[in-house]
Amino acid sequence: MTCAGFHQGYLDLQMDTIKFLLKPHHKYIAKSKNENACLAYKMKDLIQEMLLNIIDLKWQGPNSKLAFIGGI
């Protein structure tokens, strides 16, 4: 489905970002014993890296803690 001449990919920026982040890891994932598990763990790593790059930890006090919680 297209909308006013736009390529379908432009309508889902989140999926485009996921595809962009995973592209360098495609061969590694494809060769793994369990592609779905490998994909899930690689996405966890990429998301963690992305969050650490955008979160400013200067707001924390000396006793503050930050937790990343996710599920696979």
N, C-alpha and C positions, 0 to 999 in steps of 0.2 A: 504494500500500500504506500502511495506517495501522497504528499500534501503540497500543493501549490508549486510543484516542480522540484521540491527538495528531495535529495536522496534519503532513503529510509534511515540510514545510519545517523543522520544529523538529528533525528528526533529522539534518540536515546543516547545522551552524552555519557551516562553512567556505563553502559555496555561498551561504548567506544573506548572509554578509559580503561576498562578491564582488559579489552582486547589489546590495547596499546601496551599495557604493563606486562601482559603475559607473552607477547610475541617473542621476546628474546629467549624465553624459557620453553618454547613449544617443543623443540626436539627432545629436550631432557624429559619433559612430561610424557611425550609420546613413547619414549623408550622405557619408561618405568614399568614395574611389574603390575602396579595398580594405578592406572591413569587418574581415576577419580580421587583417590586418596592423595596422590601426588599433587594434583591440581588444587585440592582444598588446602593442603599445607603450604603450597607456594603462594596462594592468595593470602593466607594468614600472614606470611612473612612480608609480602608486599604491602599489605594494609598497615602492619606494625611499622614498617619503615616510613611509609607515607605519613602516619600520625606523628611519629617522632620528629619528622621534618617540619610539621606545621604547628605543633603544640609548643607554646611558650611556657617553660617550667619556672620562670622567674616569679610567678604568682605564689608559689609554694612557700610556706613557712618552714621552720626547722623540723617540725613534727608532721608535716603534710605527706600524704602518700597519693600516688596515682596508680590505678590498676587498669589494665586492658583486659576486658572480659569478652570472650568470643566462644563460639561453639562450632563444632564440625560434626 
